[in-house]
Amino acid sequence: MNAPIPLPSTAEIYQDALDHIRRTARASSTQTRRLRWIASRAETALQGRPYIAAEHAQPKMVTDSVALQRKNLALRIANARLRTALAQIAGGSTGILDRDFELAQIAQAALDAEQEAGA
């Protein structure tokens, strides 16, 4: 009579999966920060240690990076517009037409440079 084949336990299945993930991440032809993090995280779990974020080089979060870039651009444009307004106010208070025109040109150049940097 054939003896029943014992099924692996859930812990053995998880351990096998983590080991496979670790080996696959390390075997990648292009090592990225994200793949190194995945391998490190799997290794820690296989060792039975709790996850402590400070022990692992964290991957960049693309969504956070894009959001910060957009916010930075919006702030730079707002700053340039504020400089334009302040230059116009300062120029208007001098009462000297040439000085008003010069300040407006400087402010507009700053605004143009900010917009080009964002493009």
VOBAGU-805998 format. One record per residue: x negated, y, z of N, C-alpha, C in turn; residue in one letter. Coordinates in steps of 0.001 Angstrom, whole numbers, plus 500000, padded with zeros to 6 digits. Layout:
XYZXYZXYZa
...
This chain:
499171498835500000500000500000500000499113501246500000m
499527502241499268498755503477499178499065504376500371n
497987504902500946498165505833502061498542507209501510a
499425507921502210499793509254501711498595510196501739p
498539511051500751497453512032500664497840513230501538i
496998513546502512497345514677503389497267516004502619p
498248516834502835498259518163502207497392519112503023l
496740520027502347495912520976503103496791521888503962p
496214522316505069496951523223505948496977524621505330s
497855525442505855497949526829505363496620527549505562t
495968527318506692494678527966506963493637527539505936a
493637526268505551492682525793504543492965526414503180e
494242526579502868494623527214501599494143528661501582i
494364529381502702493915530774502786492398530866502694y
491706529967503379490248529986503363489725529731501951q
490314528781501261489916528491499887490173529696498979d
491313530342499172491642531516498353490659532662498611a
490354532919499876489399533993500199488011533684499652l
487612532432499754486307532047499225486263532239497707d
487342531878497031487416532059495583487376533547495214h
488110534374495947488107535825495703486707536390495906i
486050535992496990484694536477497273483734536081496159r
483746534823495758482838534342494703483117535046493375r
484381535242493047484747535892491781484299537351491769t
484503538047492880484094539460492953482582539600492848a
481859538710493498480392538773493448479835538367492089r
480553537516491365480070537026490074480382537974488919a
481088539042489187481441539973488117480187540552487477s
480223540713486169479050541238485457478827542730485736s
479873543428486112479741544841486472480206545010487910t
479266545251488790479589545432490203480055546866490444q
481262546997490921481799548309491264481956548381492774t
482171549581493261482384549749494693483610548954495144r
484633548929494319485859548205494661485604546696494753r
484846546140493793484546544714493830483658544358495025l
482697545225495339481860544968496517482697545013497788r
483676545932497840484565546017498996485411544746499108w
485943544270497994486763543048497996485939541862498509i
484727541719498007483868540613498441483539540735499926a
483238541943500366482906542171501776484101541880502673s
485254542326502235486486542103503012486806540615503108r
486668539879502019486916538444502021485904537728502909a
484640538131502839483590537525503670483900537698505160e
484323538888505541484666539154506942485819538263507396t
486830538130506559487976537280506898487552535817507014a
486676535369506114486205533983506177485409533711507454l
484736534735507955483975534594509199484874534680510429q
486150535002510202487092535073511307486986536352512124g
486358537353511552486207538628512267487337539571511874r
487742540448512785488785541418512444488245542462511471p
489146543052510723488775544076509738488531545396510444y
487337545935510278486980547256510798486506548064509596i
487294549062509220487041549808507982485637550409507922a
485115550847509051483802551491509067482673550539508668a
482918549232508741481898548253508385481822547981506884e
482741548526506128482821548248504691482789549556503907h
482037549582502808482040550752501923483398550790501227a
484166551804501531485528551894501019485535552284499541q
486446551685498766486562552084497357487238553449497253p
486963554139496169487627555424495929489089555181495628k
489904556069496097491323555992495797491599556944494644m
491883556415493494492060557215492283493192558217492451v
494294557791493017495436558702493150495084559879494039t
494317559645495108493903560734495985492980561695495250d
492064561150494457491114561968493723491819562877492714s
492759562325491969493485563112490966494303564201491647v
494957563869492741495764564859493461494883565992493990a
493712565649494502492800566687495004492285567564493878l
492009566980492715491550567776491581492623568757491128q
493868568300491078494966569190490684495143570326491687r
495090569988492960495249570997494007494101572010493946k
492879571521493714491725572396493618491868573359492442n
492323572857491298492518573711490133493570574776490409l
494689574383491010495746575340491324495241576426492270a
494440576048493256493889577028494199492894577967493517l
492078577432492598491130578297491893491846579305491001r
492908578876490335493669579800489487494357580851490341i
494951580437491445495595581405492349494576582396492889a
493370581916493211492307582788493709491894583797492644n
491787583369491404491416584283490322492497585341490111a
493755584928490198494845585903490049494830586920491187r
494530586448492381494438587359493520493301588351493320l
492153587845492825491035588762492554491417589786491495r
492183589363490495492638590291489459493509591385490066t
494455590982490888495350591963491520494574592918492411a
493626592381493191492835593240494074491971594214493278l
491420593758492177490614594651491339491474595750490731a
492691595406490339493580596414489771493992597434490830q
494246596941492037494599597865493122493429598777493429i
492226598215493550491042599021493844490776600014492720a
490956599549491478490716600430490340491726601566490288g
492969601282490624494002602308490606493777603378491650g
493145602979492757492937603956493817491795604914493520s
490945604570492546489838605472492237490310606643491394t
491314606383490572491791607447489708490869607719488536g
489857606901488359488901607072487268489220606009486218i
489657606457485047490127605557484010489075604533483603l
487818604972483405486756604043483004486531602971484068d
486581603368485344486371602412486439487539601423486505r
488755601912486302489930601037486305489803599981485200d
489401600406484031489260599501482891488161598469483154f
487043598922483714485922598020484009486329596952485042e
487014597359486098487455596407487120488465595413486548l
489349595887485687490323594997485077489627593974484175a
488586594386483454487831593466482599487107592404483429q
486512592832484534485812591887485414486791590858485964i
487941591346486419488945590440486981489475589485485917a
489723589987484714490232589133483650489196588080483248q
487924588471483223486865587509482899486806586405483956a
486978586773485218486985585768486290488164584828486124a
489320585374485779490514584544485570490308583599484379l
489756584132483289489496583294482108488513582177482426d
487471582495483198486484581483483561487103580391484424a
487976580763485332488655579774486180489548578861485344e
490260579451484392491164578636483568490375577709482656q
489249578171482117488423577330481249487790576192482037e
487412576466483279486817575418484130487842574339484426a
489108574713484507490154573746484787490579572952483577g
490282573444482389490713572755481162489841571607480794a
